[in-house]
Amino acid sequence: MTSNTNPKKKKHPRSLFYRISAWLHLWLGLVTGIVMVIVCVTGCLYVFIDEIQSVLNPETNIARQDKPVLTPSQISNAAAKIYPDKKVSYATYRQGKAITVGLGEGRSGNTTLYIHPYTGQLIKQELKEKGETDFFSFVLSGHRFLWMPYQIGRPIVNYSTLIFVIILISGIVLWWPKKWTKNTRERSFQIKWGASFKRVNYDFHNVLGFYSLLVLLAIALTGMVYGIEWYSKGLYWVTSAGQSLPDYKDAKSDSLQANKFYTSAAAMDLAWKKVITKTPEARGFYYGYPDTTDAKSTINIYIYPTVGKYYDNMSFAFDRHTLKEFPAHPVYDVKFSEAALPAKIRKMNYDIHVGSILGLPGKILAFFGALIGASLPITGFIIWWGKRKKKPKKPGTAAAKPVAKKTVVVEESIT
């Protein structure tokens, strides 16, 4: 009589949660890797757009003077002297810079003027042919929709970013040592520069991934606000303890009042006067001129109290015919100091995304975080490819040397 001596199934050295995390980390990374390389590299380039443009275009750097900047009508008049047949669609000003003026009816202009903010003198002009774009617009297109048609590329970027968040979280699970020892601490926090390429590459992925984790999570979580509607509303719901994000209401001017009260130039100046009276701390502005082909278009003005930051901006919208001010959006348009906590978090979203919330140090953090983020799919792919190319032991060798076979089994169980 033979006894049933079935060998006991060997317990896997890693938990099921760890193995699921490893599987997700690998395959999600392989699927979205190239997308995140493009998104992170373009993000690196775009972080310092203001600083780079200041260096490349020094003539547009204008020292602040103790004088009022040009009014909207003065900007229009300065532009009309150069291009009398083109209408101003927008003008933007940041303290220490020239006023940037966009020309073209219906906000589809192809001419940009750089005007002295105190004298109205033309400093520089740019003309673009149809379909032509500048370097940073090209970079931003890659960052937002991979230079593909917007309806196709945008969802790919959005949901690849969401997957990237899952990859980051699963990565910390894989990074966490099974047991903390001196050796595991060194492997987790230090790059062994003198080791082989394979080990240094692994350390780049493992160690730099850990150090950049919080920065990359902040960038990814804030980036999804601009592309995934359900995520944006859900995040606001969480931060506001159950409140819904108010919808934007499309303001329209009363076309029946056209030409009854103000000319377009007078309306813009009076609207600006109202805004600057309310916000004398403004250090920058954006004028959205009404579209003269649309009687229902509105006057839109944004003001920026802090140079280089956007979280404390305020926006105002007026009826172009009556100068009636439309109600402010309770989240995006209110003064930062008067906003509720959920609104403050949402208003800080862009500054967190690009790092400017912490000034120059924050931008540097965002730059290196995104740079490491771009490297992670590459170093991860090299790790995977190196394991994939391992040749198994020949059956004859394993049979002749049973000890070697046992060694192989042990090695496989820990890789």
C-alpha positions in Angstrom: 0.0 0.0 0.0 1.5 3.2 -1.1 1.0 6.4 0.9 -0.1 9.6 -0.7 3.0 11.8 -0.4 2.0 14.9 -2.5 4.5 17.6 -2.0 3.3 20.6 -0.2 2.8 23.6 -2.4 5.6 26.1 -1.8 4.4 29.4 -0.6 5.3 32.4 -2.8 7.9 34.7 -1.1 5.8 37.7 -2.0 2.2 38.5 -1.1 -0.7 38.5 -3.6 -1.0 42.3 -3.2 2.7 42.7 -4.1 2.4 40.5 -7.1 -0.7 42.4 -8.4 1.1 45.6 -7.9 4.1 44.3 -9.8 1.9 43.1 -12.7 0.1 46.5 -12.9 3.4 48.4 -12.7 4.9 46.5 -15.5 2.2 46.2 -18.0 0.6 49.6 -17.5 4.1 51.1 -17.7 4.7 49.3 -21.0 1.4 50.5 -22.5 1.7 54.2 -21.5 5.4 54.6 -21.4 6.0 56.5 -24.7 3.0 58.8 -23.9 4.4 59.8 -20.5 7.9 60.3 -21.9 6.5 62.9 -24.4 4.2 64.5 -21.7 7.0 64.8 -19.2 9.7 66.1 -21.6 7.4 68.7 -23.0 6.4 69.6 -19.5 10.0 70.2 -18.6 10.5 72.5 -21.5 7.3 74.5 -20.7 7.9 75.1 -17.0 10.4 77.8 -17.7 8.6 79.4 -20.7 8.6 82.9 -19.1 12.3 82.8 -18.1 13.4 81.4 -21.5 11.4 84.0 -23.5 12.9 86.7 -21.4 16.3 85.6 -22.4 15.5 85.0 -26.0 13.6 88.3 -26.4 15.4 90.8 -24.1 13.8 93.8 -26.0 10.4 92.8 -24.5 11.7 93.3 -20.9 10.5 96.7 -19.8 11.4 98.0 -16.4 8.5 99.1 -14.2 7.8 102.9 -14.2 5.8 104.9 -11.8 3.2 105.6 -14.5 -0.2 104.1 -15.4 0.0 101.5 -18.2 -1.9 102.0 -21.4 -5.7 101.8 -21.3 -7.5 99.4 -23.6 -8.4 102.2 -26.1 -4.8 103.4 -26.1 -3.6 99.9 -27.0 -6.2 99.7 -29.8 -5.1 103.1 -31.1 -1.4 102.0 -31.0 -2.2 98.9 -32.9 -4.4 100.7 -35.5 -1.4 102.9 -36.4 0.4 99.8 -37.6 -2.5 97.7 -38.9 -5.5 99.9 -39.4 -7.5 97.1 -41.0 -7.1 94.6 -38.1 -9.0 94.6 -34.9 -7.5 93.9 -31.4 -8.8 90.6 -30.0 -6.8 90.5 -26.8 -4.0 92.2 -24.9 -2.0 90.8 -22.0 0.5 92.5 -19.7 2.8 91.3 -17.0 4.8 93.7 -14.9 8.3 94.1 -16.3 7.2 93.0 -19.8 5.9 94.6 -23.0 2.2 94.4 -23.7 1.4 91.5 -26.0 -1.4 92.3 -28.4 -3.3 89.8 -30.6 -4.8 91.1 -33.8 -7.5 89.4 -35.9 -11.3 89.3 -36.0 -13.1 86.7 -34.1 -10.1 85.7 -32.0 -8.5 83.9 -34.8 -5.7 86.4 -35.5 -2.3 85.6 -36.8 -0.5 88.8 -35.9 1.1 89.5 -32.5 2.4 92.9 -31.5 4.7 93.7 -28.5 4.0 97.3 -27.4 5.7 99.5 -24.8 3.3 99.5 -21.8 3.8 103.2 -21.1 4.5 104.9 -24.5 2.6 102.6 -27.0 5.8 102.3 -29.1 6.0 99.1 -31.2 8.8 96.9 -29.9 8.4 93.8 -32.0 5.8 92.0 -34.2 5.2 88.5 -35.3 3.2 87.3 -38.3 2.2 83.7 -38.7 1.0 82.0 -41.8 -2.0 79.7 -41.5 -1.0 76.5 -39.7 2.3 78.0 -38.5 3.2 77.8 -34.8 6.0 78.9 -32.5 8.2 76.6 -30.5 6.4 76.8 -27.2 3.0 76.4 -28.9 4.4 73.3 -30.5 5.7 72.0 -27.1 2.3 72.7 -25.5 0.5 70.8 -28.3 2.6 67.8 -27.6 2.1 68.1 -23.9 -1.7 68.3 -24.2 -2.6 66.1 -27.1 0.6 64.5 -28.6 0.4 66.6 -31.8 -2.6 64.4 -32.8 -6.1 65.6 -33.6 -7.3 67.1 -30.3 -10.3 64.7 -30.0 -8.0 61.7 -30.2 -4.8 62.9 -28.5 -6.4 64.6 -25.5 -8.1 61.6 -24.1 -4.9 59.5 -24.6 -2.9 62.0 -22.5 -5.6 62.3 -19.9 -6.1 58.6 -19.2 -2.4 57.8 -19.6 -1.8 60.3 -16.8 -4.4 58.6 -14.7 -2.7 55.3 -15.4 0.6 57.0 -14.5 -0.8 57.7 -11.0 -1.6 54.0 -10.6 2.0 53.2 -11.7 3.5 55.6 -9.2 1.4 54.1 -6.3 2.3 50.5 -7.3 5.9 51.6 -7.6 6.1 52.6 -4.0 4.7 49.2 -3.1 7.5 47.5 -5.1 10.1 49.9 -3.7 9.2 49.2 0.0 11.7 46.6 1.3 10.4 43.4 2.8 12.6 44.0 5.8 14.5 47.2 6.7 18.2 46.5 7.1 21.4 48.5 6.5 21.7 46.9 3.1 18.0 47.5 2.0 18.3 51.1 3.2 21.3 51.7 1.0 19.6 50.0 -2.0 16.4 52.1 -1.5 18.0 55.5 -1.0 21.4 55.5 -2.7 22.6 55.0 -6.3 25.5 52.7 -6.5 27.5 54.6 -9.1 30.4 52.2 -9.3 28.3 49.2 -10.1 27.4 47.7 -13.5 25.1 49.5 -16.0 22.3 47.1 -15.1 22.6 48.0 -11.4 22.9 51.7 -12.0 19.9 51.7 -14.3 17.9 49.8 -11.7 18.9 52.4 -9.1 17.9 55.2 -11.4 14.5 53.7 -11.7 14.1 52.7 -8.0 15.8 55.5 -6.1 15.0 58.5 -8.3 11.4 57.2 -8.6 11.1 57.3 -4.9 12.6 60.8 -4.5 10.4 62.3 -7.2 7.2 60.5 -6.1 5.4 63.4 -4.4 6.3 65.9 -7.1 5.1 63.6 -9.8 1.9 62.8 -8.0 1.2 66.6 -7.5 1.9 67.3 -11.2 -0.3 64.3 -12.4 -3.2 64.9 -10.0 -3.4 68.6 -10.9 -2.9 68.0 -14.6 -6.0 65.7 -14.8 -8.2 68.5 -13.6 -7.9 70.1 -17.0 -8.8 67.0 -19.0 -11.0 64.6 -17.1 -14.3 66.2 -16.2 -15.5 63.5 -13.8 -12.2 63.6 -12.0 -12.2 67.4 -11.8 -15.7 67.5 -10.3 -14.9 64.5 -8.0 -11.8 66.2 -6.7 -13.7 69.3 -5.9 -16.4 67.2 -4.2 -13.8 65.6 -2.0 -12.0 68.8 -1.1 -15.3 70.6 -0.4 -16.8 67.8 1.7 -19.6 66.9 -0.7 -20.3 70.1 -2.5 -20.7 70.2 -6.3 -18.4 72.3 -8.5 -20.6 75.1 -9.9 -20.9 75.2 -13.7 -19.8 78.1 -15.7 -22.6 80.1 -17.2 -21.9 81.6 -20.6 -22.5 85.4 -20.3 -23.9 87.2 -23.2 -24.3 90.9 -23.9 -27.8 92.3 -24.5 -27.7 92.8 -28.3 -30.9 94.9 -28.2 -28.9 97.7 -26.4 -26.2 97.9 -29.1 -25.0 101.4 -29.9 -27.3 103.0 -27.3 -24.8 103.9 -24.6 -21.1 103.5 -25.4 -18.7 103.1 -28.2 -16.6 99.9 -28.1 -13.5 102.0 -27.1 -15.3 103.9 -24.3 -16.9 100.7 -23.0 -13.5 99.0 -22.7 -11.9 101.9 -20.9 -14.8 102.3 -18.5 -14.8 98.6 -17.7 -11.1 98.7 -17.1 -11.5 101.7 -14.8 -14.1 99.8 -12.8 -11.8 96.8 -12.4 -8.6 98.7 -11.5 -10.6 100.8 -8.9 -11.6 97.5 -7.2 -8.2 95.9 -7.5 -5.4 98.5 -7.3 -2.9 95.8 -6.4 -3.0 94.4 -9.9 0.5 93.7 -11.4 -0.7 92.3 -14.6 -3.9 92.0 -16.7 -5.6 90.3 -19.7 -8.0 92.3 -21.8 -10.5 90.2 -23.8 -11.9 92.6 -26.4 -15.4 91.9 -27.5 -15.8 90.3 -31.0 -17.1 93.1 -33.2 -18.8 90.6 -35.4 -20.9 89.2 -32.5 -23.3 91.7 -30.8 -23.6 89.2 -27.9 -19.9 89.0 -27.1 -18.7 90.4 -23.8 -15.8 92.3 -22.3 -13.5 90.1 -20.3 -10.8 91.3 -18.0 -8.4 89.2 -15.8 -6.1 90.8 -13.3 -3.0 89.2 -11.7 -1.9 90.7 -8.3 1.3 88.7 -8.0 4.0 88.6 -10.7 4.7 85.0 -11.9 1.7 83.5 -10.2 -1.9 82.8 -11.2 -3.7 81.5 -8.1 -4.8 84.9 -6.9 -6.1 86.1 -10.2 -9.6 87.6 -10.5 -11.8 87.8 -13.6 -14.6 90.2 -14.6 -17.1 90.1 -17.4 -19.2 93.0 -18.6 -22.0 93.6 -21.1 -20.3 95.4 -24.0 -23.3 97.7 -24.5 -24.5 98.5 -21.0 -21.4 97.8 -18.9 -23.5 95.6 -16.6 -21.2 93.4 -14.6 -22.0 89.7 -14.8 -22.0 87.7 -11.5 -18.6 86.2 -10.6 -18.0 82.5 -10.6 -18.0 81.4 -6.9 -14.8 79.4 -7.4 -12.6 80.8 -10.2 -13.5 84.5 -10.2 -13.5 85.4 -6.5 -10.6 87.1 -4.7 -8.2 84.5 -3.3 -8.2 85.9 0.2 -12.0 85.8 0.3 -12.4 82.4 -1.3 -13.5 79.3 0.7 -10.9 76.5 1.2 -12.1 74.3 -1.7 -12.0 77.3 -4.0 -8.5 78.2 -2.9 -7.3 74.7 -3.6 -8.8 74.8 -7.1 -7.4 78.3 -7.8 -3.9 77.0 -6.9 -4.2 74.1 -9.2 -2.2 75.5 -12.1 0.5 77.0 -9.9 0.9 73.6 -8.2 1.0 71.9 -11.6 3.9 74.0 -12.9 5.6 74.5 -9.5 5.2 78.3 -9.5 3.2 78.0 -6.2 6.7 77.9 -4.5 8.3 80.4 -6.9 11.5 79.6 -8.6 12.4 76.7 -6.3 9.0 75.2 -7.1 9.7 75.4 -10.8 13.0 73.8 -10.4 11.4 70.9 -8.4 8.7 70.6 -11.2 11.4 70.6 -13.9 13.5 67.8 -12.3 10.5 65.9 -11.2 9.2 65.8 -14.8 12.6 65.0 -16.1 12.8 62.0 -13.8 9.2 61.1 -14.8 10.4 61.0 -18.4 13.2 58.7 -17.5 11.1 56.2 -15.5 9.5 54.5 -18.5 12.9 54.2 -20.2 14.8 52.8 -17.2 11.8 50.5 -16.5 11.8 49.2 -20.0 15.5 48.5 -19.8 15.0 46.5 -16.6 12.1 44.5 -18.2 14.1 43.9 -21.4 17.1 42.7 -19.5 15.1 40.1 -17.6 13.2 39.1 -20.8 16.5 38.3 -22.6 17.7 35.9 -20.0 18.3 32.5 -21.6 17.1 29.5 -19.6 19.5 26.8 -18.6 19.8 23.9 -21.1 17.8 20.8 -20.0 20.9 18.6 -20.3 22.9 20.8 -17.9 20.1 20.8 -15.4 19.8 17.1 -15.4 23.5 16.5 -15.1 23.8 19.0 -12.2 20.8 18.8 -9.9 22.4 21.3 -7.5 22.5 23.9 -10.3 18.8 23.2 -11.0 17.9 24.0 -7.4 19.9 27.2 -7.6 17.9 28.3 -10.7 14.6 27.7 -8.9 15.7 29.8 -6.0 16.8 32.6 -8.3 13.6 32.6 -10.2 11.6 32.8 -7.0 13.2 36.1 -6.0 13.2 37.9 -9.3 
